[in-house]
Amino acid sequence: MMNKSHQHLLSQFNECFVDFVPFNQLLQDLNRLRNQSQLSGFKASMLITGDTGSGKSALINHFYQQCKNDNNPTVILTRVRPTLEETLQQILIDVDDFRRRKTPKGMSQFGLIERLMDCIKAKDIGLIIINESQELIELKSEHQRREIANKLKMISEEASVSIVFVGMPWADELLSDPQWDSRVRIKRIIPYFKLSSVDEMRRYAKCLKQLSKVLPVKERPQLELPKYSFPLFAVCKGEMRALKYVLSEALRIALEEEASTITTAHCAAAAVLIYDFSDEDNPFKKSAEEISVVEIEQYTSSEDDKIIERKFSKSIPILDLLVKR
């Protein structure tokens, strides 16, 4: 069993946010939108998309926590509910602690919108972030999508507030509505890491350097070195959430052993626990020349209300990638 000190350190790492491309740009965008809320005139909105595990929720949670109690316009973080009415009620809860008051019986959807707009104006709301925004359009008819777009446009326009939509890659279908295509002036994608691109390999190395710095161990493990970076990529497939999960397990093992740093042996043990690797298949027990990786080829998409799962490349030997350099 871990002691409380070790539990605290592990939780600290699990909740940490590392700032690198494109997250640094996204934070600048969000802060700019928030600051512009104090100006009169048109309020632009924003769309952030990324596949599962890319780091969307970590980003917006970090931004939301940063904005708490800083005396600047308030940021509201909410998420989509099964129906438009429930989503509007949830936003109202987040804006005005609506839970303390029951919705008057017979209140129309328009009445709910009116109350929401009044609260947004009164509470100095600078930004509304709607997470899992792809659910606004999933399994909805064209008429329903248009209705949702119209209602949200009314709120953004009348209450003079920017809305940030955050969701899976097909959330960009929101922009098929001309009203939102013209209002969403900032569109950003959070990609998975790749090794086949020089720029992406540098981005991956920067991420590993940042993670090395926030690991609560006495000696920085230099995760950007090939002995860590290649096998880590082999197990996480370029997905940020999977990368942090492997490192979290390795950290737990290192803390239990009272080790001064995280070693490849700790990572190998973590990989066995998570992926049930045999010694023969464990990337952390191979040389760089023996390791093969896969990269994202196609992100998750939606077609005719069916989810098409993400697609990865065939296995690529690390040596082949290095030769291409």
Secondary structure, DSSP 8 states (H G I E B T S, - for coil): ---HHHHHHHHHHHT-----TTHHHHHHHHHHHHHHTTSSS---EEEEEE-TTSSHHHHHHHHHHHHTTSSSSEEEEEE--SSHHHHHHHHHHHHH-GGGS---TT--HHHHHHHHHHHHHHTTEEEEEEETGGGGTTT--HHHHHHHHHHHHHHHHHTT-EEEEEESGGGGGGGGSHHHHHHEEEEEEE----SSSHHHHHHHHHHHHHHHHHS-SSS---TTSHHHHHHHHHHHTT-HHHHHHHHHHHHHHHHHTT-SS--HHHHHHHHHHHH---TTT-GGGS-GGG-EE--EEE--EEETTEEE--EE---EEHHHHHHH-
